[in-house]
Amino acid sequence: MGPLDAILDLVLPATCAGCGAVSHAWCPRCAAELVRAGRGPKPLRADPTPRPPGLPPVHAAAAYAGVVRTALLAYKDGGRRDLRSVLAPLLVCAVKAADPGGDAVLVPMPSRAAARRRRGDAPVADLVRVVGEVTGRAVADMLRPVRPLVDQAGLDTSRRQANLAGAYRARADADLAAGRAVLLLDDVVTTGATLAEAARAVRAVGAHPVGCATVAATRRRPLPCRAGTHSGSVSS
Ligand SMILES: [Zn+2]
């Protein structure tokens, strides 16, 4: 949100990013629905099938559907960065499930360089920064793509793995002593290829990925009547 948006927000009523209702950026009805969606069966294990080699255990706060999907798309691609505060509590839940009582350092998945340039920021890293503030955990934004990546949306599992093989480099972070536990964080997990590549990259600099946490997980079981409806900016 730029300075102009901030000014407009003061004089114009906001629109709910979930249902379009005027007067709230995220209306109470959608807020209640989001809380319900995040209250799924615990623990929220969301390991993809098949599981990419080297992928640490994955926890997700909710299914990538309904109001959760709407909020994530609006946050990432719709310029609704005000939804950071709406989505952060879900990611906090997943972090607590992935590393209960631990102090693993939070490592966000990197934006593609092109997306970083186009959008001028890194929405996942921004979300993870809020989660770090809420949980009191350290955040290390230590991963970067080493070459341009094809957009993952529309790629099948093997193509995603090929697209991502050796794609990330972790800089050795001053706060990360060798063997330090890290949690890998993303907005959505689909095949797990992104998180598996991130795990490889952080291991290469001596860190120890103990788990992964995401806001949401796509359902990988076959859904014949809805096949092909999943799209959007899911990156993993
Ligand atoms: Zn709403």
Boltz pocket constraint, residues with backbone or C-beta under 6 A from the ligand:
constraints:
  - pocket:
      binder: B
      contacts: [[A, 16], [A, 17], [A, 18], [A, 19], [A, 20], [A, 21], [A, 26], [A, 27], [A, 28], [A, 29], [A, 30], [A, 31]]
      max_distance: 6.0
